[in-house]
Amino acid sequence: MNPSRSPSLRPSESLVGSLCLEVDGVRRRAGQLIEGMARCHDGPLLERLRRELGNLQRRHRELQRSARSLSATARRDSLGVALLLELTSRPLAG
């Protein structure tokens, strides 16, 4: 038995939990990038940071679409899906 996973978790709960964690990670990394871009004076590095931020913005939009899709189809774990919808509705950096 996997100790990191409760035997009572359903696959949908595990998926929603994983997506919530990913959204949080995307938001934290975006904040770090924005802070780094504000201090950066190196053109090539600044461009790399902008590209990475763009990739995170695309992933955030994908997560928003997934949350909406789960919301429309999920019969269980409605509280988890509601949390996922809330997290994906927040701006990346604030």
N, C-alpha and C positions, 0 to 999 in steps of 0.2 A: 504494500500500500504506500502511496506517495504521501509523506507527512505534510507536505506544503499545501495539500489540497484536501479539503474536508470531504469525506465520503458522501455527505448529504447534498453537495453542490450539484446542480443540474448543469449540463453543458451550456445552456443559454446564460446562466448566471456567471459561469466562468468566462464566457465570451464578453459579456457586458462589463465584467470587472476588468478584464484585460484591455478593453477599449477605453475604459475610464482612466486606467493607468497610462495608456499611451497618450491620451489627450493631455493629461497632466504633464507628461514628459515633453511633449511638443510645445506646450505653453511655456514651460520653464526654459527650454533651450532657446525658444524665440526671444524671450526676455534677455537671456545672456548674449545672444547675437546682437540685439539692438543696443545693449549697453556697450558691447565691444565695438560696434560700428561708430558709436558716438566718440570713442576715444582713438579710433584707428586713423593713422596718418599715412599708411602704406597703401597705395593704389591697388596693386594686385591682391593684397589681403582683403581690402575692403570689398573688392568685386567678388571674391570667394565667399565672404560672409553674406553678401547680398544674394548670391545664388543659393546658398544654404537656407537662408530665410525664405526665399521663394519656394524652395522644395518643401519646407515646413508648412507654408501657407497652403500649398496644394494638398498636402497630407491632411491638414486641418479640414479643408473642404471635403475631402473623401470621408473623413470621420463624421462630419456633419451629415453627409448623405447616408452613411451607414446607420447613424442614430435615428434619422427620420424613417428609414426603411424598417428598422427594428421596432420602432414605435408603432408603425402601421400594422405589423404582423405579430408582434409579441403578445402572447396570451398570458405568460407568466413573467415574473420578475418585473412588473410594471414600475416598481419603485426604482430599481436599478436602471431601467431604460430612461426614466424621468431624470435621474441624475446624469446619465450620459448626455441626454438632450441639453440639460442645463450647462454642463461643462463645455459642450461643443458650441453653444450659443455665445459664450464669452469670447471677447476679442483675444487674439494671441498675446498681445502685450498691452498692459494697461497701466 
